[in-house]
């Protein structure tokens, strides 16, 4: 899959694309990332990509023409199959990014990602070209680059072979619930009063069935306390077993 990223700050991407477990997805081009520096598509000698908003008001607006030129260049470079290519605009006004949307992109062929800056992008570009508007959440950041990186990272880690074990299958949201706690060595972590915090006994038992059931129960308990909406959604989708329901009924909330 290929992601074409239109940005005024292409240098923000390299540190993220060359580190961590997702690096091999980018380096092998399993997730092929191409950067399109927007200033190269500016039409004036000053490489301007923004101007004052019509009607007045604070801030600047990203100009339509450089963005349209960049989009044309992306389409020409990709040559075939661009009619159905998603064009994503990151904006607080978009659909909140969640694992279901990440999974849609992870199963697709990529997208063009438009990174807004300043007060945003000339509305006519959005009306003409954008197919998906995506928000990171109900807060405002300074540009779409971080949002693009969040989407890329979430998509890259789902690609086959990127994680050494398919640990994303146990990640939060993959089955609609939050993932429960994890422990590692030492078995007993000393406390200030001379005692120790121990790892739950079941995890040392070697009994895979009991460990799996314990993890499921921890996941249910955490989710019902922190995100009861997710429990309701899992129930509505028929993803809770009789055993899950029996366990939930024992919890004092
Ligand atoms: N004036 C805009 C508004 O109030 O919606 C915010 C502009 S913000 C300073 C600049 C750019 O950052 C936006 O065009 C968008 O691309 C990106 N951005 C800001 N907050 C975002 C969020 N919550 N999710 C996704 N992108 C965001």
Boltz pocket constraint, residues with backbone or C-beta under 6 A from the ligand:
constraints:
  - pocket:
      binder: B
      contacts: [[A, 89], [A, 90], [A, 91], [A, 92], [A, 93], [A, 114], [A, 115], [A, 116], [A, 117], [A, 118], [A, 119], [A, 120], [A, 121], [A, 134], [A, 135], [A, 136], [A, 137], [A, 138], [A, 139], [A, 140], [A, 141], [A, 142], [A, 143], [A, 144], [A, 147]]
      max_distance: 6.0
